[in-house]
Amino acid sequence: MSEQGFTVDQIDTSRPHPARMYDYYLDGWDNYEVDRQAAERVIEAHPQVRLSARANRAFLRRAVREVVGGGIRQIIDVGTGIPTSPNTHEVAREVAPDVKVAYVDNDPIVATHAGAKLTNAGDAGFALGDVRDPAAILADPVVRTLIDFDRPVALLLVAVLHFVKDEEDPAGIVAAFAEALPSGSCLVLSHATGEPYEAYEAGRTDEVARDGVLDVYKNATATLNLRGRAEIAPLFGAFTLLDPGLVRVPLWRPDGPVPGAEELSNTIFYGGVGRKA
């Protein structure tokens, strides 16, 4: 049994879980056969999915360095997924060693790894919670112990809101978090899309790949809800986007060569960072 009180029997291995599939895309080992089979079907439909996962992870690292470099010393990482080094606290503490991080995920398997890989360095904790219930996350004892809501906080919603259906009100979820955070807080958000990069001409193969990926996630513990840039931008709500705005993740303040149009189109994540004024 883990510190969070979950036994192995309580971990659902009958259906693929997006966090464990994402771990597989990143060449991780903390996944099950059902996750690997589903992930391979996604890779078959969209061979560049691993490219997208790695680009999204690199965006997270750059964004965390940026917000910590701007003075924020508290982070709530919702939908953190299977621990993958460097984790959020490791990246943040390269900039400032006193950063506190509250990790949140709804998969018990993440909880079983949290003690060894996320919380053993101190000033970091894990809470089992679902992004669809911001009030429960904000009230969680682990979060309340680590986070001072009178000081700016960085909220990470990286590759999580595309698992929230329209009827579950993703914009309302962000607004609920925003209401609890003081001025100067930041939102780091990335979201999967099915639309091509504007400088790249999409073809029939793009539509087939998109439909194939969506079909796989229909049988997972959470469906995939792709949105276009025009639908993702309003999710920032009270958070004003920092330059360069909402862009394909490799274009957000890159620290290396910028990919060409075709690779950007195959990198299916938009990302951005906003600040609450």
Backbone bond lengths (Angstrom), bond angles and torsions (degrees), N, CA, C in turn:
res aa  C-N    CA-C-N  psi(-1)  N-CA   C-N-CA  omega(-1)  CA-C   N-CA-C  phi
1 M - - - 1.466 - - 1.527 109.55 -
2 S 1.323 116.85 137.69 1.452 120.92 179.39 1.512 110.92 -79.77
3 E 1.353 115.87 172.23 1.454 120.15 177.51 1.519 111.18 -61.85
4 Q 1.339 117.27 -24.22 1.462 120.89 179.81 1.531 112.32 -83.92
5 G 1.330 117.84 -0.56 1.455 120.84 173.98 1.504 114.99 87.84
6 F 1.343 118.86 21.71 1.454 121.70 -179.19 1.520 110.20 -108.15
7 T 1.324 115.36 134.03 1.451 120.59 175.02 1.517 108.97 -92.68
8 V 1.318 116.66 166.19 1.452 121.25 178.39 1.528 110.91 -58.56
9 D 1.337 117.03 -35.55 1.463 120.90 -178.90 1.521 112.48 -64.24
10 Q 1.339 117.26 -22.06 1.457 120.75 -177.98 1.529 112.84 -86.04
11 I 1.309 117.24 -3.93 1.458 121.53 178.17 1.520 108.67 -91.02
12 D 1.314 117.05 118.61 1.467 122.51 -175.21 1.525 109.96 -74.71
13 T 1.312 116.54 113.13 1.468 121.14 176.04 1.525 111.24 -112.28
14 S 1.332 116.83 12.06 1.464 119.91 -179.10 1.523 112.02 -83.40
15 R 1.336 117.00 -23.26 1.463 121.71 179.08 1.523 108.94 -130.73
16 P 1.324 116.71 149.20 1.463 118.74 177.50 1.530 111.29 -64.40
17 H 1.326 115.86 143.91 1.458 121.06 178.05 1.526 107.96 -112.72
18 P 1.337 119.02 133.03 1.464 120.74 -177.56 1.523 114.30 -54.36
19 A 1.333 118.15 -37.25 1.466 119.84 -179.36 1.520 111.23 -65.31
20 R 1.326 116.37 -38.51 1.464 119.72 -179.49 1.525 110.69 -75.78
21 M 1.332 117.69 -32.40 1.458 120.70 174.29 1.533 110.16 -65.64
22 Y 1.312 116.48 -41.44 1.466 121.68 178.70 1.530 109.77 -62.94
23 D 1.324 116.29 -38.84 1.466 120.91 175.80 1.525 110.10 -59.33
24 Y 1.317 117.14 -40.55 1.466 121.33 178.72 1.526 110.85 -65.89
25 Y 1.345 117.22 -41.34 1.461 119.90 177.79 1.533 110.95 -58.33
26 L 1.339 115.45 -32.85 1.463 121.00 -178.46 1.528 112.03 -90.64
27 D 1.342 116.24 14.98 1.470 122.69 178.59 1.527 112.48 66.08
28 G 1.341 116.11 28.52 1.462 120.16 176.43 1.522 111.60 -81.13
29 W 1.325 115.08 172.42 1.471 121.71 -177.20 1.526 112.83 -116.42
30 D 1.332 117.41 -2.32 1.466 120.29 -175.46 1.521 110.16 -93.16
31 N 1.328 115.34 65.24 1.459 121.07 -179.86 1.527 108.26 -148.93
32 Y 1.329 114.92 169.29 1.464 121.26 -176.90 1.527 110.04 -113.57
33 E 1.323 115.07 169.78 1.466 119.78 -177.99 1.524 111.22 -58.15
34 V 1.334 116.93 -38.88 1.459 119.86 -179.98 1.529 110.70 -63.36
35 D 1.334 116.92 -35.08 1.468 120.87 177.46 1.528 110.90 -70.55
36 R 1.332 116.26 -42.25 1.466 120.26 -178.59 1.522 111.28 -65.18
37 Q 1.330 116.49 -40.84 1.460 119.61 179.01 1.526 111.16 -62.85
38 A 1.329 116.09 -43.57 1.463 119.95 179.51 1.524 110.68 -66.40
39 A 1.325 116.42 -42.64 1.463 120.23 -179.81 1.524 111.35 -63.01
40 E 1.319 116.90 -38.31 1.463 120.06 178.67 1.525 110.93 -65.92
41 R 1.327 117.13 -34.19 1.466 119.63 176.12 1.529 110.48 -66.82
42 V 1.332 117.10 -37.22 1.460 120.40 175.87 1.525 110.16 -64.77
43 I 1.331 116.42 -44.74 1.467 121.16 179.44 1.528 110.74 -61.46
44 E 1.319 116.26 -37.36 1.460 119.89 177.69 1.526 111.16 -63.80
45 A 1.337 115.69 -39.55 1.468 119.63 -179.75 1.524 111.65 -76.79
46 H 1.327 115.85 -36.34 1.467 120.63 -177.37 1.526 107.97 -138.48
47 P 1.324 117.69 85.80 1.474 121.73 -173.42 1.528 114.26 -58.14
48 Q 1.339 116.91 -19.45 1.468 119.68 -177.03 1.526 112.90 -89.08
49 V 1.344 118.46 10.57 1.460 119.64 -175.23 1.525 111.72 -62.54
50 R 1.330 116.90 -32.29 1.463 118.94 177.77 1.535 110.58 -67.98
51 L 1.317 116.20 -36.47 1.461 120.91 173.91 1.523 110.12 -57.79
52 S 1.323 116.57 -44.70 1.459 121.27 179.86 1.519 111.53 -63.40
53 A 1.329 116.77 -44.82 1.464 120.77 -178.59 1.521 111.36 -61.88
54 R 1.326 116.34 -42.29 1.465 119.40 -179.47 1.527 111.07 -70.05
55 A 1.323 116.98 -38.72 1.461 120.02 177.96 1.523 110.71 -65.11
56 N 1.322 116.41 -37.71 1.457 120.59 178.58 1.529 110.57 -66.07
57 R 1.337 116.05 -40.76 1.462 120.25 178.57 1.533 110.79 -64.85
58 A 1.325 116.44 -38.73 1.459 120.20 178.03 1.530 110.80 -66.02
59 F 1.339 116.53 -37.61 1.467 120.22 175.19 1.516 110.47 -60.02
60 L 1.318 117.74 -45.12 1.465 120.99 178.59 1.527 110.25 -55.52
61 R 1.319 116.66 -46.03 1.468 119.70 -178.02 1.531 110.95 -62.33
62 R 1.324 117.02 -45.35 1.464 119.30 -179.57 1.518 111.42 -64.82
63 A 1.328 116.29 -41.01 1.463 120.08 -178.47 1.530 111.07 -66.59
64 V 1.324 117.15 -40.89 1.463 120.19 178.83 1.529 110.32 -62.93
65 R 1.326 116.62 -43.69 1.468 119.18 178.22 1.533 110.54 -60.77
66 E 1.320 116.07 -37.75 1.456 120.59 -177.96 1.521 111.83 -66.61
67 V 1.339 117.00 -48.07 1.468 118.88 -176.24 1.527 110.83 -71.15
68 V 1.324 117.63 -35.49 1.467 119.69 177.36 1.527 109.61 -70.65
69 G 1.329 116.83 -39.23 1.456 120.00 175.56 1.518 112.22 -61.82
70 G 1.337 116.38 -25.69 1.461 121.39 177.25 1.506 114.11 -83.39
71 G 1.333 117.30 -0.18 1.463 120.04 173.61 1.515 116.63 114.24
72 I 1.331 118.76 -8.85 1.461 120.45 -179.65 1.526 109.53 -74.15
73 R 1.332 115.54 137.46 1.459 120.90 -177.68 1.528 112.78 -124.94
74 Q 1.336 116.38 13.18 1.469 121.32 -179.91 1.526 108.95 -137.43
75 I 1.323 116.48 135.55 1.455 120.76 -177.88 1.522 109.73 -135.35
76 I 1.330 116.33 134.80 1.462 122.78 168.28 1.521 106.53 -111.98
77 D 1.320 116.45 114.23 1.466 122.74 -176.22 1.525 108.06 -105.88
78 V 1.335 116.52 98.71 1.460 122.34 -175.60 1.531 109.51 -94.35
79 G 1.325 116.01 128.69 1.449 120.73 -176.14 1.511 110.71 77.31
80 T 1.319 115.54 40.41 1.462 120.87 -173.51 1.518 113.41 -62.33
81 G 1.342 117.46 -29.64 1.458 120.30 179.26 1.518 112.83 76.91
82 I 1.339 115.01 -175.69 1.455 120.93 178.91 1.531 109.03 -60.62
83 P 1.318 118.81 132.19 1.469 120.42 -179.51 1.528 112.30 -55.19
84 T 1.332 115.21 128.26 1.466 122.24 179.84 1.524 107.98 -134.76
85 S 1.309 116.98 112.49 1.456 121.01 -176.85 1.531 110.97 -74.86
86 P 1.360 117.66 138.57 1.456 125.44 1.02 1.523 111.47 -78.22
87 N 1.326 115.78 130.97 1.450 121.71 178.05 1.528 109.92 -80.82
88 T 1.336 115.40 172.86 1.462 120.67 -174.40 1.518 112.14 -54.54
89 H 1.327 117.66 -46.52 1.469 118.87 -177.46 1.521 111.56 -66.94
90 E 1.327 117.04 -32.21 1.465 119.71 179.09 1.528 110.74 -68.46
91 V 1.326 116.63 -42.46 1.459 120.76 177.87 1.521 110.43 -64.72
92 A 1.334 116.44 -46.88 1.464 121.17 -177.89 1.518 111.68 -61.04
93 R 1.330 116.39 -39.87 1.463 119.59 -175.28 1.515 113.39 -79.23
94 E 1.331 116.88 -7.52 1.457 119.05 168.13 1.526 110.32 -68.03
95 V 1.337 115.49 -26.37 1.460 121.63 -179.52 1.517 111.02 -94.98
96 A 1.333 116.88 -44.87 1.467 122.02 -178.71 1.530 108.48 -145.63
97 P 1.322 118.85 117.74 1.466 121.31 -173.78 1.516 115.28 -71.03
98 D 1.334 118.26 -8.50 1.465 120.46 -175.36 1.521 113.16 -100.08
99 V 1.330 118.02 13.69 1.469 120.76 -178.84 1.531 110.47 -70.73
100 K 1.332 115.61 136.70 1.467 122.32 175.80 1.528 108.77 -105.57
101 V 1.333 116.05 139.39 1.469 120.51 -176.54 1.525 110.22 -131.48
102 A 1.332 115.80 127.64 1.466 122.02 171.47 1.518 107.32 -106.64
103 Y 1.322 116.29 113.97 1.458 122.14 177.85 1.528 109.63 -91.01
104 V 1.336 116.09 141.24 1.467 121.35 -179.52 1.528 108.64 -136.86
105 D 1.326 116.75 133.92 1.452 121.06 173.77 1.523 108.19 -155.23
106 N 1.344 115.80 157.61 1.464 119.54 -178.16 1.523 113.06 -100.17
107 D 1.341 117.66 4.37 1.460 120.72 -179.02 1.523 109.98 -101.88
108 P 1.333 118.05 119.55 1.467 120.10 -179.05 1.523 114.03 -57.95
109 I 1.341 117.92 -26.74 1.465 118.17 179.76 1.529 110.66 -65.20
110 V 1.327 117.26 -30.41 1.457 119.74 175.38 1.526 109.64 -64.49
111 A 1.334 115.03 -38.86 1.461 119.19 178.68 1.521 111.67 -61.96
112 T 1.322 117.12 -35.50 1.463 119.52 -178.20 1.521 111.90 -69.12
113 H 1.326 117.09 -22.50 1.463 120.88 179.24 1.527 112.36 -98.22
114 A 1.325 117.68 -12.54 1.459 120.66 -171.08 1.521 112.63 -62.51
115 G 1.334 116.92 -42.32 1.453 119.51 -176.49 1.511 112.57 -60.44
116 A 1.333 116.93 -42.30 1.463 120.68 -175.69 1.519 112.38 -80.47
117 K 1.334 117.48 -34.55 1.459 119.26 -169.10 1.525 114.94 -111.62
118 L 1.336 118.28 -18.21 1.451 119.87 -174.98 1.525 113.55 -117.23
119 T 1.306 117.56 -37.05 1.463 119.60 -168.87 1.524 114.03 -111.30
120 N 1.326 117.89 3.34 1.460 118.59 -175.62 1.515 113.07 -79.70
121 A 1.330 117.96 -8.76 1.458 120.09 -177.97 1.531 112.73 -90.59
122 G 1.321 117.55 -2.47 1.453 120.94 -178.00 1.518 112.07 83.17
123 D 1.342 115.55 155.38 1.464 122.21 -178.15 1.520 112.48 54.39
124 A 1.338 116.47 30.41 1.459 122.65 173.62 1.518 107.51 -145.02
125 G 1.328 116.03 142.33 1.462 120.13 -179.24 1.514 110.56 -145.30
126 F 1.323 115.49 164.97 1.458 121.17 -179.67 1.520 109.82 -123.10
127 A 1.336 115.51 136.75 1.460 122.01 175.85 1.522 108.76 -127.97
128 L 1.313 116.26 132.86 1.454 120.57 175.00 1.519 107.88 -80.56
129 G 1.325 116.45 118.95 1.452 119.75 -177.78 1.510 111.01 -164.07
130 D 1.327 115.93 162.71 1.458 122.58 -177.15 1.516 109.15 -114.98
131 V 1.325 117.19 134.15 1.454 121.79 -178.62 1.522 111.55 -57.11
132 R 1.332 117.50 -25.00 1.468 120.73 -179.40 1.526 112.64 -71.15
133 D 1.318 117.47 -8.04 1.466 121.60 -179.98 1.527 109.76 -126.74
134 P 1.346 116.84 73.04 1.468 119.68 -178.12 1.525 113.31 -58.07
135 A 1.332 117.18 -37.02 1.463 119.82 -177.49 1.524 111.28 -60.69
136 A 1.333 116.71 -41.29 1.461 120.31 179.69 1.520 110.76 -67.00
137 I 1.326 117.47 -39.33 1.464 120.55 178.17 1.523 110.37 -64.48
138 L 1.311 116.36 -47.15 1.458 120.27 -177.70 1.522 112.76 -65.66
139 A 1.331 116.50 -25.85 1.463 120.64 -179.47 1.522 112.65 -93.16
140 D 1.322 117.96 -5.88 1.463 120.73 -176.22 1.540 110.34 -61.04
141 P 1.325 118.07 136.15 1.472 120.95 -177.58 1.523 113.57 -58.02
142 V 1.322 117.17 -35.93 1.470 119.68 179.23 1.525 109.83 -65.12
143 V 1.328 116.35 -45.24 1.463 120.75 179.62 1.522 110.50 -64.69
144 R 1.329 117.36 -44.16 1.466 120.86 -177.94 1.525 111.67 -65.98
145 T 1.317 116.67 -31.38 1.468 120.07 179.73 1.524 111.42 -71.90
146 L 1.325 116.13 -39.08 1.462 120.28 -175.21 1.523 113.50 -84.95
147 I 1.326 116.83 -34.62 1.460 120.82 -168.41 1.523 111.24 -105.59
148 D 1.325 116.18 128.28 1.460 123.53 173.49 1.529 107.27 -96.82
149 F 1.322 116.39 108.08 1.457 120.55 -174.36 1.528 112.95 -78.96
150 D 1.317 117.63 7.37 1.462 121.37 171.10 1.527 111.37 -93.35
151 R 1.323 116.39 -5.04 1.458 122.00 179.71 1.524 109.34 -121.25
152 P 1.337 118.05 153.93 1.472 120.51 -176.86 1.523 112.79 -56.92
153 V 1.319 114.11 143.55 1.461 123.18 -177.84 1.526 108.58 -128.57
154 A 1.312 117.00 143.97 1.461 120.67 169.71 1.522 107.97 -99.46
155 L 1.329 116.25 120.64 1.460 122.51 177.59 1.513 108.03 -99.69
156 L 1.332 116.92 121.24 1.461 121.93 178.98 1.526 109.70 -102.26
157 L 1.320 115.71 118.00 1.468 123.11 172.60 1.528 106.34 -122.57
158 V 1.311 114.95 70.51 1.461 121.80 -172.73 1.522 109.47 -97.87
159 A 1.325 115.99 116.95 1.472 122.72 179.15 1.524 111.99 55.61
160 V 1.342 116.74 43.81 1.464 119.57 -179.93 1.531 112.62 -126.01
161 L 1.331 118.61 -36.62 1.465 119.43 -173.36 1.524 113.17 -71.49
162 H 1.337 117.92 -16.23 1.468 117.49 175.26 1.533 112.14 -75.81
163 F 1.326 117.17 -1.48 1.464 120.70 171.05 1.534 111.52 -99.08
164 V 1.322 115.80 8.81 1.469 122.46 176.84 1.523 107.85 -107.31
165 K 1.322 116.84 125.29 1.463 121.68 -179.51 1.528 110.57 -73.50
166 D 1.323 116.14 159.49 1.463 120.71 178.50 1.521 111.14 -56.67
167 E 1.344 116.04 -41.16 1.469 119.22 -177.52 1.527 112.69 -70.61
168 E 1.340 116.30 -13.07 1.472 120.37 175.45 1.526 111.90 -90.14
169 D 1.334 116.39 1.64 1.462 124.08 169.71 1.526 113.76 60.59
170 P 1.344 117.67 70.18 1.463 119.45 178.90 1.528 113.36 -59.30
171 A 1.350 117.25 -36.59 1.467 119.26 178.56 1.518 111.02 -65.06
172 G 1.335 117.07 -38.69 1.455 120.81 177.67 1.520 112.31 -65.61
173 I 1.329 116.42 -33.42 1.468 121.10 177.36 1.524 109.80 -63.71
174 V 1.340 116.48 -47.97 1.472 119.68 178.86 1.526 110.57 -62.41
175 A 1.332 116.69 -40.99 1.463 120.79 -179.77 1.522 111.55 -61.93
176 A 1.335 116.90 -37.56 1.464 120.39 179.13 1.519 111.08 -65.34
177 F 1.327 116.78 -40.80 1.461 119.54 175.06 1.525 110.38 -65.24
178 A 1.334 115.98 -44.90 1.466 120.46 -176.01 1.519 111.88 -59.50
179 E 1.317 115.87 -37.90 1.463 119.89 -178.53 1.524 111.85 -61.50
180 A 1.326 116.80 -30.35 1.463 121.08 -177.79 1.523 112.95 -85.23
181 L 1.338 116.98 -11.33 1.456 120.13 -174.43 1.530 111.15 -101.79
182 P 1.331 118.01 140.84 1.467 120.86 -178.39 1.518 112.32 -77.75
183 S 1.319 115.84 169.40 1.459 121.42 175.28 1.525 110.09 -57.50
184 G 1.313 115.42 146.08 1.453 120.14 -177.36 1.508 113.38 91.57
185 S 1.341 116.92 -8.94 1.456 120.83 176.83 1.525 109.72 -72.56
186 C 1.331 116.03 158.24 1.462 121.13 -178.02 1.522 111.11 -126.34
187 L 1.311 115.44 149.80 1.458 123.06 173.02 1.518 108.44 -114.75
188 V 1.332 116.05 123.67 1.460 122.34 173.19 1.515 106.47 -106.95
189 L 1.319 117.31 116.35 1.463 121.60 -172.00 1.522 110.09 -133.87
190 S 1.322 116.06 134.92 1.467 120.89 167.12 1.520 108.29 -132.39
191 H 1.332 115.70 153.77 1.463 120.88 -171.16 1.522 108.93 -153.00
192 A 1.320 116.75 135.95 1.460 121.40 179.30 1.526 110.89 -74.41
193 T 1.324 114.79 149.31 1.456 120.90 -178.92 1.521 110.01 -134.73
194 G 1.324 115.09 157.50 1.458 120.34 175.39 1.508 112.59 -108.41
195 E 1.341 116.70 -0.08 1.454 118.79 -177.57 1.527 110.36 -91.64
196 P 1.326 116.65 149.36 1.464 119.73 -179.70 1.522 111.53 -73.33
197 Y 1.312 115.39 158.16 1.460 120.13 171.97 1.524 107.90 -62.55
198 E 1.336 116.00 139.28 1.471 119.59 -169.13 1.528 113.54 -61.11
199 A 1.321 118.29 -25.16 1.459 120.18 -178.23 1.528 112.62 -92.18
200 Y 1.345 115.73 6.00 1.470 119.35 -177.56 1.510 109.38 -121.60
201 E 1.311 116.90 130.66 1.469 121.83 -178.64 1.521 109.84 -77.95
202 A 1.340 117.01 116.26 1.464 121.12 179.46 1.521 110.32 -78.91
203 G 1.321 115.88 151.66 1.454 121.00 177.41 1.505 111.44 -127.51
204 R 1.299 114.28 -174.66 1.465 120.83 -179.61 1.528 111.71 -59.50
205 T 1.331 116.77 -33.87 1.463 120.00 -178.50 1.525 111.49 -62.81
206 D 1.340 118.03 -32.37 1.460 121.25 179.02 1.535 110.47 -65.47
207 E 1.324 115.95 -40.21 1.459 119.97 179.75 1.522 110.89 -66.97
208 V 1.327 116.75 -41.25 1.462 120.72 178.76 1.523 110.50 -63.86
209 A 1.330 117.63 -43.24 1.462 121.82 179.04 1.521 110.50 -61.25
210 R 1.339 116.28 -44.72 1.461 120.20 -179.82 1.517 111.12 -60.34
211 D 1.323 116.88 -46.94 1.460 120.20 -178.71 1.529 111.55 -64.96
212 G 1.332 116.78 -36.25 1.459 120.29 178.20 1.506 112.31 -64.69
213 V 1.320 116.66 -40.86 1.467 121.11 178.21 1.524 110.65 -65.79
214 L 1.319 116.46 -45.17 1.467 120.31 -179.56 1.524 111.29 -60.92
215 D 1.320 117.12 -38.56 1.466 120.93 179.94 1.523 111.62 -61.58
216 V 1.323 117.17 -39.16 1.472 120.25 179.29 1.517 110.36 -62.91
217 Y 1.323 117.07 -45.30 1.464 120.79 -175.91 1.528 113.12 -72.55
218 K 1.323 117.09 -14.32 1.469 119.02 176.08 1.524 111.19 -62.47
219 N 1.324 117.51 -26.78 1.458 121.64 -178.82 1.519 112.71 -99.25
220 A 1.322 117.27 3.17 1.461 121.31 178.89 1.529 109.69 -85.88
221 T 1.338 115.77 176.09 1.463 119.84 -179.97 1.522 112.12 -70.79
222 A 1.342 117.72 -13.93 1.462 121.87 174.36 1.523 108.32 -145.69
223 T 1.325 116.89 134.59 1.460 120.80 179.92 1.528 110.09 -77.49
224 L 1.320 115.12 156.86 1.460 121.47 178.77 1.522 108.70 -96.07
225 N 1.332 115.96 127.94 1.461 121.52 -177.41 1.524 108.46 -120.61
226 L 1.325 115.76 92.96 1.458 120.78 -178.46 1.527 109.81 -73.23
227 R 1.338 115.78 141.39 1.465 120.39 178.62 1.518 109.46 -135.17
228 G 1.323 114.98 152.86 1.449 120.97 177.24 1.516 111.28 -83.20
229 R 1.323 115.78 169.18 1.459 120.45 -178.75 1.524 111.59 -57.55
230 A 1.331 116.76 -39.02 1.465 120.75 -178.98 1.522 112.32 -65.97
231 E 1.339 117.32 -23.28 1.463 121.12 176.78 1.526 111.97 -89.38
232 I 1.332 116.83 -28.26 1.465 120.59 -176.76 1.525 111.38 -79.74
233 A 1.338 117.12 -40.14 1.465 120.58 -175.67 1.529 113.24 -54.94
234 P 1.353 119.79 -42.81 1.467 118.81 -179.68 1.526 114.24 -65.58
235 L 1.348 117.94 -16.13 1.456 119.56 179.45 1.525 111.89 -63.37
236 F 1.328 117.71 -21.97 1.461 120.02 -179.75 1.526 112.29 -68.48
237 G 1.331 117.41 -23.81 1.455 121.32 172.72 1.513 113.03 51.66
238 A 1.339 116.94 -114.66 1.464 123.18 -175.86 1.518 113.46 -73.21
239 F 1.317 117.29 -6.24 1.461 121.28 -178.65 1.527 109.92 -94.72
240 T 1.322 116.45 121.87 1.461 121.51 179.00 1.516 109.21 -83.44
241 L 1.324 116.13 125.71 1.456 121.15 -177.40 1.530 111.79 -63.54
242 L 1.316 115.67 133.64 1.449 122.06 173.32 1.528 108.91 -85.22
243 D 1.324 116.44 157.51 1.460 120.06 175.89 1.522 110.12 -59.50
244 P 1.323 118.22 139.56 1.471 128.98 9.35 1.523 113.72 -95.15
245 G 1.322 118.34 25.14 1.453 120.82 -179.87 1.514 112.38 86.74
246 L 1.334 115.48 -153.00 1.464 122.11 179.47 1.521 108.41 -93.77
247 V 1.326 117.05 112.66 1.459 122.17 -172.67 1.519 110.11 -138.72
248 R 1.328 117.20 167.11 1.460 119.37 170.27 1.528 107.90 -57.30
249 V 1.317 116.36 137.57 1.467 119.92 -167.35 1.532 114.56 -54.96
250 P 1.343 121.13 -33.88 1.462 117.23 178.60 1.531 113.34 -65.42
251 L 1.330 117.33 -17.70 1.460 121.57 -177.33 1.516 113.01 -90.49
252 W 1.346 116.88 -5.33 1.473 118.16 -178.78 1.535 108.40 -83.59
253 R 1.328 114.92 103.46 1.468 123.37 177.87 1.528 111.81 43.07
254 P 1.334 116.27 59.99 1.464 120.10 -175.42 1.524 112.34 -62.93
255 D 1.331 114.99 148.45 1.464 120.31 176.25 1.522 110.49 -114.16
256 G 1.342 115.84 19.03 1.461 121.55 178.70 1.511 109.37 -156.67
257 P 1.332 117.67 -168.00 1.466 121.33 -179.88 1.531 111.60 -59.89
258 V 1.315 116.32 143.87 1.462 122.45 179.33 1.527 109.24 -89.44
259 P 1.331 119.25 130.43 1.474 121.36 -179.98 1.524 111.69 -65.37
260 G 1.330 114.70 162.28 1.448 120.28 174.89 1.512 111.97 -78.94
261 A 1.333 116.76 177.68 1.461 122.04 -173.56 1.521 112.71 -61.11
262 E 1.337 118.06 -40.63 1.459 119.59 -178.01 1.525 111.16 -66.21
263 E 1.335 117.45 -43.52 1.466 119.63 179.00 1.517 110.85 -66.43
264 L 1.321 117.44 -37.33 1.462 120.04 177.17 1.524 110.87 -63.26
265 S 1.323 116.71 -37.46 1.456 120.45 178.89 1.526 110.57 -67.62
266 N 1.326 116.40 -34.64 1.467 120.64 178.69 1.526 112.66 -79.00
267 T 1.321 117.07 -14.20 1.465 121.71 175.18 1.515 106.47 -89.61
268 I 1.322 116.44 100.56 1.471 120.34 -161.36 1.524 114.45 -87.71
269 F 1.340 117.64 18.36 1.462 120.16 -179.80 1.517 111.75 -111.14
270 Y 1.341 114.93 134.07 1.459 121.79 162.83 1.523 107.52 -92.86
271 G 1.320 116.18 148.70 1.455 119.58 177.61 1.501 111.28 -146.23
272 G 1.325 115.22 154.49 1.454 120.13 177.73 1.515 111.04 -165.68
273 V 1.319 115.58 165.84 1.462 122.32 176.70 1.507 107.65 -129.03
274 G 1.326 115.97 130.92 1.463 121.05 178.45 1.510 110.91 -122.01
275 R 1.343 115.84 154.15 1.462 121.23 178.01 1.523 109.49 -120.37
276 K 1.317 115.80 137.96 1.462 120.91 177.54 1.531 109.67 -85.00
277 A 1.322 115.44 120.84 1.469 120.49 -177.39 1.517 109.95 -85.75
